[in-house]
């Protein structure tokens, strides 16, 4: 492959040096051919500072250039310069043959690459692509562990391949979408209940603007997937390949083109219920990275509240968004020893029992989950205090609630902020 590139890729080691030793031995035993090694983050363990560099030293025994990005586990580690081992946040872009290898670990600002074809490496997935998993893995405490910032990087570079990890549930799966091969290489440290290593890694073969992915598992064997019948490498006790096991999550839908650019009007409802214009902003959505309409609407919601958060920073020293899962804890009354279903808060909230402020909010949440609460905080005289509490929601909700609901929000000290999306259809 004189003009192509072969990448040995993996991620999510979490400081398991034993898994790395198994991996290096497996690669040597198979006599796998590759040009470089890519590690998509979570190499070390914060509780074991020395293991980060020990793992990189072990990987360097493969005698090929090693490129890595740092993940959320890669903090509190000791560092020393190693030959042929590179932090992509410090050296990107790296030009190899006709390709630009680019990594974004901590740095989210795009690089200039010229006309080279791009191979993108991040730790986090793009939002909505191979990123579903446990809430513990998700920065927003949702079922998506991807970051919207990564979608914008993919949209900027339009890479041939995007290599990432972090979302363990979708590790070992590749997904071709809108010209990009997305490859989730998590996780190398996977073990069975009996302690047997079954972590995955892959070889990504790139020729021109085409990519092909071959998966391998520690202690794996070749077999036919019982679903798609492809010849694949799997752990001995698995019958179905990872792609088939996640098939339902790989659906694609056409996204309307007019979502790429949205004009958003944000308005404030005053105490006298007059409506005051707060901002008119243009929002760009990287629709080429959005695979279905459910993801689209969640993505737009994230961008809208992030935009509003930035606008409110003009008026307050500190702006805090209250997570949805903390709303009841923040505004509700203590009811020790009583189990209260969430549906009761939503649909029959009694202000005397549960708190008037909470019930004022629950009226909105019962109509739309995409309601957000912000605190504007003053930090003068080294004493923090809440200056204003905002509740942010779609203006169309005003058609579904009565004046009494708005009066209640204002009475309880909230400043309602409403937004309206204006589309420029093709």
C-alpha positions as CSV (number, residue, x, y, z in Angstrom):
1,X,0.0,0.0,0.0
2,X,2.5,2.6,-1.1
3,X,0.1,5.6,-1.0
4,X,-2.3,4.2,1.6
5,X,-2.1,4.0,5.4
6,X,-2.7,1.3,7.9
7,X,-3.6,2.4,11.4
8,X,-3.6,0.3,14.5
9,X,-6.2,1.9,16.8
10,X,-7.6,1.4,20.3
11,X,-8.7,3.3,23.4
12,X,-10.0,3.1,26.9
13,X,-7.3,1.2,28.7
14,X,-8.0,2.9,32.1
15,X,-4.5,2.1,33.4
16,X,-4.8,-1.7,32.9
17,X,-1.1,-2.5,32.0
18,X,-2.0,-6.2,32.0
19,X,-4.5,-5.5,29.1
20,X,-1.7,-3.6,27.2
21,X,0.8,-6.4,27.7
22,X,-1.8,-8.9,26.2
23,X,-2.5,-6.5,23.4
24,X,1.2,-6.0,22.4
25,X,1.8,-9.8,22.5
26,X,-1.4,-10.3,20.4
27,X,-0.3,-7.8,17.7
28,X,3.2,-9.4,17.6
29,X,1.8,-12.9,17.4
30,X,-0.5,-12.1,14.6
31,X,2.3,-10.2,12.7
32,X,-0.2,-7.4,12.0
33,X,1.1,-4.9,9.5
34,X,0.5,-1.2,10.3
35,X,2.2,2.2,9.8
36,X,1.3,3.9,13.0
37,X,-0.5,3.5,16.3
38,X,-3.4,5.7,17.4
39,X,-4.8,5.7,21.0
40,X,-8.0,7.6,21.4
41,X,-7.7,8.5,25.1
42,X,-8.3,7.1,28.6
43,X,-4.8,5.6,28.6
44,X,-4.1,6.0,32.3
45,X,-5.7,6.0,35.7
46,X,-5.8,9.1,37.9
47,X,-5.1,7.0,41.0
48,X,-1.9,5.6,39.5
49,X,0.0,8.5,38.1
50,X,3.0,6.4,36.8
51,X,0.9,3.9,34.8
52,X,0.2,6.4,32.0
53,X,3.9,6.6,30.9
54,X,4.4,2.8,31.6
55,X,1.6,2.0,29.1
56,X,3.1,4.3,26.4
57,X,6.5,2.7,26.9
58,X,5.0,-0.7,26.4
59,X,3.2,0.4,23.2
60,X,6.4,1.9,21.9
61,X,7.8,-1.7,21.8
62,X,5.8,-2.1,18.6
63,X,8.4,0.2,17.0
64,X,6.0,2.4,15.1
65,X,5.0,6.0,15.7
66,X,2.5,6.3,18.5
67,X,0.0,9.2,18.5
68,X,-2.5,9.8,21.3
69,X,-5.1,12.2,22.6
70,X,-6.0,12.5,26.2
71,X,-9.3,11.3,27.6
72,X,-11.2,12.1,30.8
73,X,-9.1,9.5,32.7
74,X,-5.8,11.1,31.6
75,X,-5.2,13.5,34.4
76,X,-2.8,13.5,37.3
77,X,-0.1,11.5,35.3
78,X,3.6,11.7,35.3
79,X,5.2,12.5,31.9
80,X,8.5,12.1,30.2
81,X,9.5,12.5,26.6
82,X,9.6,9.3,24.7
83,X,11.0,8.6,21.3
84,X,8.3,8.3,18.6
85,X,5.4,9.0,21.0
86,X,3.4,12.1,20.4
87,X,0.5,14.0,22.1
88,X,-1.6,15.1,19.1
89,X,-2.7,18.3,21.0
90,X,0.9,19.4,20.8
91,X,1.9,18.3,17.3
92,X,-1.2,18.4,15.1
93,X,-1.5,18.4,12.2
94,X,0.9,15.6,11.4
95,X,1.4,14.9,7.7
96,X,1.9,11.3,6.7
97,X,1.9,10.6,3.0
98,X,-1.1,12.4,1.6
99,X,-2.9,12.5,4.9
100,X,-3.2,15.0,7.8
101,X,-3.5,13.2,11.2
102,X,-5.2,15.5,13.6
103,X,-6.1,15.0,17.2
104,X,-8.3,17.0,19.6
105,X,-8.0,16.0,23.2
106,X,-8.2,19.2,25.3
107,X,-8.0,21.7,22.3
108,X,-11.2,22.2,20.4
109,X,-10.0,24.8,18.0
110,X,-9.6,23.5,14.4
111,X,-6.3,23.5,12.6
112,X,-5.6,24.5,9.0
113,X,-4.8,21.4,6.9
114,X,-4.6,22.6,3.4
115,X,-5.8,20.1,0.8
116,X,-4.7,17.0,2.7
117,X,-7.2,14.3,3.4
118,X,-7.9,14.3,7.2
119,X,-7.8,11.5,9.7
120,X,-9.5,12.9,12.9
121,X,-8.8,11.5,16.4
122,X,-10.8,12.5,19.5
123,X,-11.6,10.8,22.8
124,X,-15.3,11.8,22.9
125,X,-17.7,10.7,20.1
126,X,-19.7,13.3,18.1
127,X,-23.1,13.8,19.7
128,X,-25.5,11.1,18.4
129,X,-23.1,8.8,16.6
130,X,-22.0,5.6,18.3
131,X,-22.3,7.3,21.7
132,X,-25.1,5.9,23.6
133,X,-24.3,4.4,26.9
134,X,-24.6,4.8,30.7
135,X,-25.5,8.2,32.1
136,X,-22.2,8.0,34.0
137,X,-20.3,8.4,30.8
138,X,-22.3,11.4,29.6
139,X,-21.2,15.0,30.3
140,X,-24.9,16.1,30.2
141,X,-26.2,13.1,32.2
142,X,-28.1,11.9,29.1
143,X,-28.0,8.7,27.2
144,X,-25.6,10.3,24.8
145,X,-22.0,10.6,25.8
146,X,-20.9,12.5,22.7
147,X,-20.1,16.2,22.6
148,X,-21.7,18.7,20.2
149,X,-18.3,20.4,19.8
150,X,-17.0,17.2,18.1
151,X,-19.7,17.4,15.5
152,X,-18.5,20.9,14.6
153,X,-14.9,19.6,14.2
154,X,-16.1,16.7,12.0
155,X,-18.1,19.2,9.9
156,X,-15.1,21.5,9.6
157,X,-12.6,18.8,8.5
158,X,-14.9,16.3,6.7
159,X,-12.4,13.6,7.5
160,X,-12.1,10.2,5.8
161,X,-12.0,8.6,9.2
162,X,-13.0,9.7,12.7
163,X,-11.4,7.6,15.4
164,X,-12.7,7.9,19.0
165,X,-13.6,6.0,22.2
166,X,-15.3,6.8,25.5
167,X,-18.7,5.2,24.8
168,X,-18.0,1.6,25.8
169,X,-21.4,0.3,24.8
170,X,-20.6,1.1,21.1
171,X,-17.0,0.1,21.2
172,X,-15.9,-2.2,18.4
173,X,-18.4,-0.7,15.9
174,X,-17.7,1.3,12.7
175,X,-20.4,3.4,11.0
176,X,-20.2,5.0,7.5
177,X,-22.3,8.1,7.2
178,X,-22.2,11.0,4.8
179,X,-18.7,10.3,3.6
180,X,-17.1,9.7,7.0
181,X,-16.1,6.4,8.5
182,X,-16.8,6.7,12.2
183,X,-14.8,4.2,14.3
184,X,-15.5,3.7,18.0
185,X,-12.4,1.8,19.3
186,X,-13.4,1.5,22.9
187,X,-12.4,-0.5,24.9
188,X,-9.1,-2.4,25.3
189,X,-9.6,-3.2,29.0
190,X,-12.8,-5.2,28.6
191,X,-12.8,-8.4,30.6
192,X,-15.2,-11.3,31.3
193,X,-16.6,-12.1,34.7
194,X,-14.0,-14.8,35.0
195,X,-11.2,-12.3,34.4
196,X,-10.4,-13.2,30.8
197,X,-9.3,-10.3,28.6
198,X,-11.6,-9.7,25.6
199,X,-10.7,-6.1,24.7
200,X,-10.9,-5.0,21.1
201,X,-8.6,-3.1,18.7
202,X,-8.7,-2.6,15.0
203,X,-6.6,-2.1,11.9
204,X,-8.0,0.7,9.7
205,X,-6.9,0.4,6.1
206,X,-7.1,3.7,4.2
207,X,-6.6,4.0,0.4
208,X,-7.3,7.3,-1.2
209,X,-10.6,8.5,0.4
210,X,-11.8,5.0,1.3
211,X,-11.4,3.2,4.6
212,X,-11.9,-0.4,5.7
213,X,-11.9,-1.6,9.3
214,X,-10.8,-5.0,10.6
215,X,-11.6,-5.8,14.3
216,X,-9.7,-8.1,16.6
217,X,-10.3,-9.2,20.2
218,X,-7.9,-10.4,22.8
219,X,-8.4,-14.1,23.2
220,X,-10.8,-14.0,20.2
221,X,-11.5,-16.6,17.5
222,X,-12.7,-16.4,13.9
223,X,-16.4,-17.4,13.5
224,X,-19.4,-16.5,11.5
225,X,-21.8,-14.0,13.0
226,X,-25.1,-15.8,13.7
227,X,-27.0,-12.8,12.4
228,X,-25.3,-11.4,9.3
229,X,-23.1,-14.5,8.6
230,X,-20.0,-12.4,8.1
231,X,-16.7,-14.0,9.0
232,X,-15.6,-12.0,12.0
233,X,-13.2,-12.1,15.0
234,X,-15.1,-12.3,18.3
235,X,-14.6,-13.5,21.9
236,X,-15.3,-17.2,22.1
237,X,-18.6,-16.9,23.9
238,X,-20.1,-14.2,21.6
239,X,-22.4,-15.3,18.7
240,X,-23.2,-11.9,17.2
241,X,-20.9,-9.2,15.9
242,X,-20.9,-5.8,17.6
243,X,-22.4,-4.1,14.5
244,X,-25.4,-6.5,14.5
245,X,-25.9,-6.2,18.2
246,X,-26.2,-2.4,17.8
247,X,-28.1,-2.5,14.5
248,X,-31.2,-0.7,15.8
249,X,-29.1,2.3,16.8
250,X,-27.5,2.7,13.4
251,X,-30.6,3.9,11.5
252,X,-30.2,7.0,9.3
253,X,-32.8,9.6,8.4
254,X,-32.6,12.5,6.0
255,X,-32.3,15.8,7.8
256,X,-34.1,18.9,6.2
257,X,-31.4,21.2,4.7
258,X,-33.0,24.3,6.3
259,X,-31.8,23.1,9.7
260,X,-28.2,24.0,8.8
261,X,-28.8,27.7,9.5
262,X,-31.4,28.8,12.1
263,X,-32.2,32.3,13.2
264,X,-33.2,32.3,16.9
265,X,-35.0,35.2,18.6
266,X,-34.7,35.2,22.4
267,X,-37.1,37.3,24.4
268,X,-37.6,38.1,28.1
269,X,-41.0,38.3,29.8
270,X,-41.1,41.1,32.3
271,X,-43.0,41.4,35.6
272,X,-45.8,43.2,33.8
273,X,-45.8,40.4,31.2
274,X,-44.6,42.7,28.5
275,X,-42.1,40.9,26.1
276,X,-38.7,42.4,25.6
277,X,-36.2,41.4,22.8
278,X,-33.0,40.0,24.4
279,X,-31.1,38.7,21.4
280,X,-31.3,37.7,17.7
281,X,-28.7,35.1,16.8
282,X,-27.8,32.9,13.9
283,X,-27.1,29.3,14.8
284,X,-25.3,26.9,12.4
285,X,-26.1,23.2,12.8
286,X,-23.6,20.6,11.3
287,X,-26.4,18.5,9.8
288,X,-24.0,16.3,7.9
289,X,-23.1,14.8,11.3
290,X,-26.7,14.4,12.5
291,X,-28.0,10.9,11.7
292,X,-31.7,11.1,12.7
293,X,-34.4,13.5,13.7
294,X,-34.4,12.6,17.4
295,X,-30.7,13.4,17.6
296,X,-31.3,16.6,15.6
297,X,-33.9,18.0,18.0
298,X,-31.8,17.1,21.1
299,X,-28.7,18.6,19.4
300,X,-30.5,21.9,18.6
301,X,-31.8,22.0,22.2
302,X,-28.2,21.8,23.5
303,X,-27.0,24.5,21.1
304,X,-29.9,26.8,22.1
305,X,-29.3,26.6,25.8
306,X,-25.5,26.9,25.4
307,X,-26.1,30.1,23.3
308,X,-28.5,31.5,25.9
309,X,-26.0,30.7,28.7
310,X,-23.4,32.8,26.8
311,X,-25.8,35.7,26.3
312,X,-26.7,35.7,30.0
313,X,-23.0,36.0,30.8
314,X,-23.2,39.6,29.6
315,X,-25.5,40.4,32.5
316,X,-24.0,38.3,35.3
317,X,-20.5,37.5,36.6
318,X,-21.4,33.8,36.8
319,X,-24.2,31.9,35.0
320,X,-25.1,28.4,36.2
321,X,-27.4,25.9,34.4
322,X,-29.3,23.8,36.9
323,X,-29.3,20.1,35.7
324,X,-32.7,18.7,35.1
325,X,-32.1,15.8,37.4
326,X,-31.4,18.3,40.2
327,X,-34.5,20.4,39.8
328,X,-36.6,18.5,42.4
329,X,-33.7,18.4,44.8
330,X,-33.1,22.2,44.3
331,X,-36.6,23.5,44.5
332,X,-38.7,20.8,46.2
333,X,-39.6,20.5,49.9
334,X,-38.1,17.7,51.9
335,X,-40.5,14.8,52.2
336,X,-38.5,12.3,54.3
337,X,-39.8,8.8,54.3
338,X,-42.2,9.4,51.4
339,X,-41.7,7.9,47.9
340,X,-43.1,10.3,45.3
341,X,-43.4,9.2,41.7
342,X,-42.0,11.7,39.2
343,X,-45.3,11.6,37.3
344,X,-47.0,13.1,40.4
345,X,-44.6,16.0,40.3
346,X,-45.4,16.5,36.6
347,X,-49.1,16.1,36.5
348,X,-50.5,16.8,40.0
349,X,-47.9,18.9,41.7
350,X,-49.3,20.3,45.0
351,X,-47.3,23.4,45.9
352,X,-48.1,23.2,49.6
353,X,-46.7,19.7,49.8
354,X,-43.8,19.9,47.3
355,X,-43.0,23.6,47.0
356,X,-44.6,26.4,45.0
357,X,-41.4,27.1,42.9
358,X,-41.1,23.4,42.0
359,X,-44.7,23.1,40.9
360,X,-44.5,26.3,38.8
361,X,-41.6,24.7,36.9
362,X,-43.3,21.3,36.6
363,X,-46.2,22.9,34.7
364,X,-43.7,23.6,31.9
365,X,-41.9,20.3,32.2
366,X,-45.2,18.4,31.8
367,X,-45.5,20.0,28.3
368,X,-41.9,19.9,27.1
369,X,-38.8,18.2,28.5
370,X,-36.7,20.9,26.8
371,X,-37.1,23.5,29.6
372,X,-34.0,24.9,31.3
373,X,-33.3,26.8,34.5
374,X,-30.3,29.2,34.8
375,X,-29.1,31.2,37.8
376,X,-27.4,34.6,37.3
377,X,-24.9,34.9,40.2
378,X,-23.2,38.0,41.6
379,X,-19.7,37.6,43.0
380,X,-19.1,41.0,44.4
381,X,-17.3,41.4,47.7
382,X,-16.3,37.8,47.5
383,X,-19.8,36.8,48.4
384,X,-21.8,34.9,45.9
385,X,-25.5,35.4,45.7
386,X,-28.3,34.6,43.2
387,X,-29.3,37.8,41.3
388,X,-31.9,36.2,39.1
389,X,-33.4,32.8,38.3
390,X,-34.3,32.3,34.6
391,X,-36.5,29.6,33.1
392,X,-35.9,29.1,29.3
393,X,-38.4,27.5,27.0
394,X,-40.0,27.6,23.5
395,X,-42.3,30.5,22.9
396,X,-44.9,28.1,21.4
397,X,-45.5,26.8,24.9
398,X,-47.2,30.1,25.7
399,X,-50.1,28.8,23.5
400,X,-50.5,25.8,25.7
401,X,-50.4,27.4,29.1
402,X,-52.6,30.1,30.6
403,X,-51.7,33.5,32.0
404,X,-51.9,32.0,35.5
405,X,-49.0,29.8,34.8
406,X,-46.8,32.7,33.7
407,X,-48.0,34.7,36.7
408,X,-47.0,31.9,38.9
409,X,-43.5,31.7,37.5
410,X,-43.0,35.4,37.9
411,X,-44.5,35.4,41.5
412,X,-42.1,32.7,42.5
413,X,-39.2,34.8,41.3
414,X,-38.4,33.4,37.9
415,X,-37.7,35.5,34.8
416,X,-39.2,33.6,31.8
417,X,-37.0,33.6,28.7
418,X,-38.7,32.4,25.5
419,X,-37.1,31.5,22.1
420,X,-38.5,31.2,18.6
421,X,-36.7,29.4,15.8
422,X,-36.9,31.1,12.4
423,X,-36.0,28.9,9.4
424,X,-34.9,30.0,6.0
425,X,-36.3,27.2,3.9
426,X,-34.6,26.3,0.6
